[in-house]
Amino acid sequence: MSSETAVAKNPLLKEMPPVPEELMERKLMNPYSESEILKFISEYVSEFLPRVGHTEDVSLSNIRIFICVLCCLAAAYAHLVVKFPQDKMEIAICVVIYFVLSIALGMFDSYFVGNSMITLKWKAGDRLFIDALIPRFSGQVTLAARCHNKALSIQHSVGRYFDSEGYMSFETLYLDVTQLIKDFEAGKTDESCVGGKEGKKTHKQKKKK
């Protein structure tokens, strides 16, 4: 299908921004690597959504960076400032602080970030999370839009977004994500949530069934 035919078939493609050259030339090195597939999808989605009018919400990212900085400061202080064995108590306190902050960071990622590729500013000061997940050994990509306890998700095979040589079908991914956000904005939801605490519970329940 030519690009003109694709645009004529789906008007949403008329608003699709040009794909960066470095992404156009890239392909999957390992088409069976879930992490590589998700990373590629995440990079493109994070790249095009701000260019089509959505505003990225970086507040959660800033909180995460702040916690990481505190972890680094605790580690640096214990390593460079205090002396062992004279300052054993201070070193012990730094170690405890480091592990507490590490646990806090893990809980923050699990509860708030989940499987989010990008966080967008949404209505009334809310956040809209755009998620991606590939359940192990499934070969299926789940994309979702979620806000609070509401979510709308779609699921397709990896082959829908990548050809046999590992190159991405940018038009297909763009259309699916764009339509997903439009449907969610129109009030459509489902019972599955692939990101954060609620999403993990839902997928565990599905596996049990």
N, C-alpha and C positions, 0 to 999 in steps of 0.2 A: 504494500500500500504506500503510495506517495504521500509526502507531507501535506500537499494540497488536498488530497482526498481525505486524509485524517482530520485536517482542520475543518473541512466541510462536514464531516461526519460528527465531530464533536466540537462545538464552538469554544469550549473551555481552553482548547489548545491555542487559540488566538492570543490568549493572555500569558502563555508560557514564556518565561524569560529564556534567553540563550543559555545553553549549558556551558559552564567553564571548560576551556580546552583541556585542562589537566584531568577533569573527570571524563570527558569524552574519550580520551586516549587510554584511560585505565580499564583494566579488566581483572576479574577475580583470578588470583594465583591458585587458590584451592576452592573449587566450586562446592566442596562438601564442608567447608569451614563455616559454621554458624556465626562465629564472631566476625569473620571477614565480611560475610554477606550483610550482617546487621550494621557494621561500621560503614560500608559503602552506602547502604540505604540511608543511614542517619546523616551522613555527610551531605548527600544531595538534598534531602528534605530540609535540613537546617540551612542549606544554601539558598533554596528557592523561595521558601515561605516568606522571609522578610522582604524579598524582592517583589512579591505580589500583593503587598499592602498589609501584611500581618506584622505586629510589633512583638519582638521577642522580650519575654520577661526574664531578666537575669538575676532577680533577687535571690532565688534559691541557689544559683551558682555562686553568688557573692557570699552567702552564708557558708556554703561548703568550702570555699576558698579560705574564709576566715578561720574555720575549724582546722583546716590543714596547716595554716600558718601557725596557729597555736601549738599544734603537734610538733612542727619543726622547731619552734622556739624552745619548747621544753626539751627536745632532744639536743639541740645545740647548746643550751645552757648546761645540761648534764655532761656533755662531752668536752666543752671548751672552757667553762668557767670554774666549776667546782672540781676539787681534787679528791681522788680516792687514795687511801681510805679515810682521810681526815674528814671529809664531808659526806659520809655514808648516808646520813639522814636526808640531806638535800637531794642526793642522787636518787634515793628511794622515792622521795616525793615526786621528783621529775618523772620517774618510771611510771608511777601510779597515774599521774596526770596524763602522760602520753597514752596509756592504755585506755583510760576513761574517755579521752577525746576520740581515740580510734573507734571505740565501741559506739560512741555518740554519732560519729560520722557514718558508721555502718547502718545504724538505726535510721538516721536521717535519709540516707540513700534508699533504704528499704521502704520506709513509710511514705516519703514525699516524692522522691524521684522515680523509683521503680524502674520501668523499662522505657522511660521517656527519652525521645530523641531531641525534642525541643519543647520549651514551655512558652506559650504565647499569652499576651495580655488579652483578657476576655471581658465580657460584659460585667458591669458593676464592680470592677476591681478584682474580678476572679481571675484564675489562671486556667488555661486550657493546655492539657498535656497531650502531645502527639507521641504515641507509643509504637514500638515495634518489638515483636517477639517471635522466635522460632523454637517451638518445643522440641526437645531433643529427639532425634531420629524420626521426625515427622515430615520434613521437607516442605512444611507449610509456613508461610509468612503471615502473621497476624498483625494488622495495623489497626490502631484504635485512637479515637479522640475521647478524652475523659475530663470531667470537671466535677469535683466533689464526688458523689456516689453515682453519678450518671455517666454512662459510656456508650459509645457506638463503635463496633468493631467489624472488620471484614477479614476474610482469610482466603489466601490464594497460594498456589504452589510457587516455589522459588523460580520455576521455569517461566512464570508469567513476567518476571522482572529481569531475568537474565537469559541470554541466548546460550547455545551450546558451547560457544567459545569463551563465555564469561563476561561478555559486554552487557551493560545495563540497558534496558529499554526505558529511557528517561521519560518518554511521553506517557507510557503506561503507568509508571509510578506517580508522575505528576497528576494525571487524571484521577487515579484512585484516591490519593491523599486530598486533592482539592475537593472532589465530590464527597469524601468522607466528612470533611469540615463543613461543607454546605449542608449536608444532611443532618449533622449534629446541631448546627445552628438553627435548622428548621424544626428541631424538637424531636428528631428520631433518636431512639436509644435501644439498647438491647441489654440482656442480663449478664453479658461477659464484660469484664474490665481487665485488660492485660497489664496494667501498670499499678505499682504501689501495693499496699497491704490488701485491699479488697480484691485486686486482680489475681494475686497469688492464691487467695482462698478459692476463687472461682475456678482457676485452672486445676487446683488440687481436687476439687469436687468433680470436675469433668473426667479426670483421669480415673477416679474411683469408680465412676459409673461405667 
